Amino acid sequence: MKRWMMAGAIALGLAAPARAEVSEVTLGQQFGLSFLPMMYMENAKLVEKHAKALGLPEPKVVWAKLAGPSNLNEGLISGAIQFTALGTPSIGLLWDRTRGDVKGLVAICSYPLYLNTKTPGVKSLKDFGPKDKIAIPSVKVSTQAIMLQMQAEKEFGPGEHFKIDGNTVSLSHPDAMTALLSNTEVTAHFASSPFHEVEKKDPRIHTVMTSYEILGGMATAATLITSERFKKANPKTVQAVVNATREAIDYLNADKRRAAELYLKLAGGKNTVEELTEIISDPNWAYTLTPQKIGKTIQFMNRLGTVRTPVKDWKDVFFAEAHDLPGD
């Protein structure tokens, strides 16, 4: 009798409903113009919009604003944060540390980083002295840290990739800019825009090199990431975040001046609308879903041993959502 009732319930479509997806989601966010897609997603409630479009109840969306990748890495691993945007080295480290659980969904921005200094005569890493301090978002693990290691190997030779690590200090971009322009021990800053442009207004500051020069071309600066564990349990929520990211990027690319005005409205800062418009209109700058120079960066980390699991292709560290994009 019980068996007959169960079969009848299934036949009538009365089986137990699938487990609901999360009602609250937290996205980790850093500072700077590269994170404007996420800032717009928050301001326009795009995650909520796309969740509802996929048939989900409107979720509570929390935006956690943190400086540097270290806190975001730990937040993602602990489950306190479900999504964040990080530089390529952090993707490699998290993918390796979690045995493939954490991967990229889509890129959000490609742009150069600028190694700026107020120390006269510095034209290469070899010219920095022991008292020079280079501010980067996180020592050892940030994109800037890996770029310095790549360049150190070029300048000092094989096995010397950590040569400049002792000169680095961890500071958020706003704090690093303030320190560089003040009388502190910080004499250099591996800066992103718009902090780079503010620094260059000071006649003491000159640019030593860029990340594009180190990598040999345009490179992803920030990638949206999540975990396989969360993605399997909440597929529609993940799709809503991807769709929201795509809409945000399309919106920003449609009108660069409008995007610049939006950044000033949401983030403030010392740049003018004209300056910001010029930055994001530069051919070297792109809000894009396409991953760039991911493989080259993480394969360098493979060689150093900081990422132990071999990466044969950039797609190894990305979910299927990005696989049809012309990445590298």
C-alpha positions in Angstrom: 0.0 0.0 0.0 2.8 2.4 0.9 4.6 1.5 -2.2 1.5 2.2 -4.3 1.0 5.6 -2.6 4.6 6.7 -3.3 4.3 5.7 -6.9 1.1 7.5 -7.3 2.5 10.7 -5.7 5.4 10.7 -8.2 3.1 10.0 -11.1 1.0 13.0 -10.1 4.1 15.3 -9.8 3.8 15.5 -6.1 7.4 14.5 -5.3 9.3 16.6 -2.7 10.4 20.0 -4.1 14.0 20.7 -4.9 16.0 22.4 -2.2 15.7 26.2 -2.4 18.7 28.3 -3.3 20.2 30.8 -0.8 18.1 33.7 0.2 21.2 35.9 1.0 24.4 36.2 -1.0 27.6 38.2 -0.2 29.9 39.6 -2.8 33.4 40.8 -1.8 34.6 44.0 -3.5 37.9 46.0 -3.6 38.6 49.6 -4.4 39.4 51.3 -7.8 38.1 51.9 -11.2 38.4 48.2 -12.2 35.6 47.4 -9.8 33.1 49.8 -11.4 31.1 46.9 -12.9 30.5 45.6 -9.3 29.8 49.1 -8.0 27.1 49.5 -10.7 25.7 46.0 -10.0 25.2 47.1 -6.4 23.8 50.5 -7.2 21.4 49.3 -9.8 20.5 46.1 -7.9 21.3 44.0 -10.9 21.9 40.8 -9.0 18.4 41.1 -7.5 17.0 41.9 -11.0 18.5 38.9 -12.7 17.7 36.5 -9.8 14.0 37.4 -10.1 14.2 37.1 -13.9 15.4 33.5 -13.4 12.4 32.7 -11.2 14.1 33.1 -7.8 12.7 35.1 -4.9 14.6 38.4 -4.6 17.7 37.6 -2.5 19.3 39.9 0.1 22.6 41.0 -1.6 25.4 42.1 0.8 28.5 43.9 -0.6 31.6 43.5 1.6 34.2 46.1 0.8 37.7 44.9 1.7 41.2 46.0 0.8 43.6 43.5 -0.8 43.0 39.9 -1.8 44.1 38.2 1.4 40.8 38.9 3.3 38.8 38.1 0.3 40.6 34.8 -0.2 39.9 33.7 3.3 36.3 34.9 3.1 35.6 32.8 0.0 37.2 29.7 1.5 35.3 30.0 4.8 32.0 30.6 3.0 31.5 34.1 4.4 31.7 35.4 0.9 30.2 33.6 -2.1 31.6 35.8 -4.9 34.4 38.2 -5.3 36.7 39.7 -8.0 40.4 39.1 -7.7 43.6 39.3 -9.7 45.0 36.3 -11.6 47.5 35.2 -8.9 44.7 34.9 -6.3 42.7 32.7 -8.7 45.7 30.4 -9.2 46.4 30.2 -5.4 42.7 29.5 -4.5 42.2 27.0 -7.3 45.3 25.1 -6.1 44.5 25.4 -2.4 40.9 24.3 -2.8 41.8 21.5 -5.2 39.8 23.0 -8.0 36.8 24.1 -6.0 37.4 27.8 -6.6 37.4 29.0 -10.2 36.8 32.0 -12.4 33.4 32.7 -13.9 34.2 35.6 -16.2 36.7 38.4 -16.3 35.5 41.9 -15.6 38.4 44.2 -16.5 41.8 44.4 -18.3 44.1 47.3 -17.6 47.8 48.0 -16.9 49.3 48.5 -13.5 51.9 51.2 -13.1 55.0 51.0 -10.9 55.4 54.6 -9.8 58.2 56.0 -7.7 59.4 59.2 -6.3 63.0 58.0 -6.0 65.1 59.8 -8.7 67.0 57.7 -11.2 65.1 54.5 -10.8 64.6 52.9 -14.2 64.4 49.2 -13.2 64.1 47.0 -10.1 67.9 46.9 -9.8 67.8 50.7 -9.1 65.8 50.3 -5.9 67.8 50.4 -2.7 67.2 48.5 0.6 65.4 51.5 2.1 62.9 51.8 -0.7 59.4 50.5 0.1 57.0 49.5 -2.7 53.4 49.5 -1.7 51.2 46.7 -3.1 47.7 45.4 -2.1 49.1 42.2 -0.5 52.7 41.0 -0.3 53.6 37.7 -1.9 50.1 37.0 -3.3 48.7 40.1 -5.2 49.0 40.6 -8.9 51.6 43.3 -8.2 53.7 40.9 -6.1 53.7 38.3 -8.9 54.6 41.0 -11.5 57.5 42.1 -9.4 58.7 38.4 -9.1 58.4 38.0 -12.9 60.4 41.1 -13.5 63.0 40.3 -10.8 63.7 37.0 -12.5 64.2 38.9 -15.8 66.6 41.4 -14.2 68.5 39.4 -11.6 68.4 36.0 -13.3 67.0 32.5 -12.6 66.2 31.8 -9.0 66.1 35.5 -8.1 62.4 36.0 -8.4 61.9 36.9 -4.7 64.8 39.4 -4.8 62.5 42.4 -4.4 60.0 40.9 -2.0 61.7 42.4 1.0 61.0 45.9 -0.4 57.2 45.4 -0.5 54.6 46.5 2.0 50.9 45.8 2.1 48.6 48.8 1.7 45.3 49.5 -0.1 45.5 51.6 -3.2 44.1 54.7 -1.5 46.5 54.4 1.5 49.4 53.6 -0.8 48.7 56.8 -2.8 48.6 58.9 0.3 51.8 57.4 1.6 53.7 57.9 -1.6 52.6 61.5 -1.9 53.5 62.2 1.8 56.8 62.0 3.7 56.7 58.3 4.6 58.9 55.3 4.0 56.9 54.4 1.0 58.8 55.4 -2.1 57.0 53.5 -4.8 53.5 52.2 -5.5 52.4 49.6 -8.0 49.2 51.5 -8.8 46.0 50.9 -10.6 43.9 53.7 -12.1 42.7 56.2 -11.1 45.3 56.4 -8.3 48.1 56.3 -10.9 46.8 59.4 -12.7 46.6 61.3 -9.4 50.2 60.3 -8.5 51.5 61.4 -11.9 50.3 64.9 -11.2 53.1 65.2 -8.7 56.2 66.2 -10.5 58.3 64.0 -8.3 56.6 60.8 -9.5 57.7 58.8 -12.6 56.6 55.4 -13.9 59.3 52.7 -14.0 57.3 50.1 -15.8 53.8 48.6 -16.4 52.3 45.1 -15.9 51.7 45.0 -19.7 55.4 45.5 -20.3 56.2 42.6 -17.9 53.5 40.3 -19.4 53.9 41.3 -23.0 50.4 42.5 -23.7 46.9 43.2 -22.3 46.1 41.2 -19.2 43.1 40.6 -17.0 43.2 42.7 -13.8 40.1 41.3 -12.1 38.1 38.1 -12.5 34.7 37.2 -10.9 35.1 33.9 -9.0 33.1 31.5 -6.9 33.3 27.9 -5.6 32.1 24.7 -7.3 30.4 23.8 -4.1 28.3 26.9 -4.0 27.7 26.8 -7.8 26.3 23.3 -7.7 23.9 24.1 -4.8 22.9 27.5 -6.3 23.1 27.4 -10.1 20.5 30.1 -10.7 22.0 32.4 -8.2 25.4 32.0 -10.0 23.8 32.6 -13.4 22.1 35.7 -12.0 25.5 37.1 -10.9 27.0 36.3 -14.3 24.1 37.9 -16.1 24.3 41.0 -13.8 28.0 41.3 -14.6 27.4 41.1 -18.3 24.7 43.8 -18.1 27.0 46.0 -16.0 29.9 45.7 -18.5 27.6 46.4 -21.5 26.2 49.5 -19.7 29.7 50.9 -18.9 31.0 50.3 -22.5 27.9 51.9 -24.1 28.9 55.4 -22.8 32.3 56.0 -21.3 31.6 59.5 -20.0 28.5 58.2 -18.3 30.6 55.4 -16.7 33.1 58.0 -15.5 30.3 60.1 -14.0 29.0 57.0 -12.3 32.4 56.2 -10.7 32.7 59.8 -9.3 29.2 59.5 -7.9 29.8 56.2 -6.2 33.4 56.4 -5.2 34.4 60.0 -5.2 38.1 60.8 -5.5 40.3 63.5 -6.9 39.9 62.8 -10.6 37.7 64.8 -12.9 35.1 63.3 -15.2 37.3 64.2 -18.2 40.3 62.4 -16.7 38.3 59.2 -15.9 36.7 59.2 -19.3 40.1 59.4 -20.9 41.4 56.5 -18.7 38.6 54.1 -19.6 38.5 55.1 -23.3 42.2 54.2 -23.7 42.7 51.1 -25.9 44.8 49.5 -23.1 41.8 49.6 -20.9 38.8 47.3 -21.3 35.7 46.2 -19.3 35.5 42.7 -20.8 34.3 39.2 -19.9 37.2 37.7 -21.8 40.2 36.4 -19.7 43.6 37.6 -20.9 47.1 36.3 -19.9 45.7 34.0 -17.3 47.6 31.0 -18.4 51.0 32.8 -18.6 50.7 34.2 -15.1 49.6 31.0 -13.4 52.1 28.9 -15.3 54.8 31.2 -13.9 53.5 30.5 -10.5 53.6 26.7 -11.3 57.3 27.1 -12.1 58.0 28.9 -8.8 56.0 26.3 -6.9 53.5 28.8 -5.4 50.8 27.0 -7.4 51.6 23.3 -7.3 48.9 21.9 -9.5 49.9 22.2 -13.2 47.8 24.5 -15.4 47.9 23.3 -19.0 45.3 25.9 -20.2 43.6 28.9 -18.9 40.3 27.0 -19.0 41.5 24.8 -16.2 40.9 27.6 -13.7 37.6 28.8 -15.2 34.1 27.4 -15.1 32.3 26.5 -18.4 30.7 29.9 -18.6 33.9 31.4 -19.9 35.1 28.5 -22.1 33.6 29.9 -25.4 35.4 33.3 -24.9 38.6 34.0 -26.9 40.8 34.0 -23.8 44.4 33.0 -23.1 
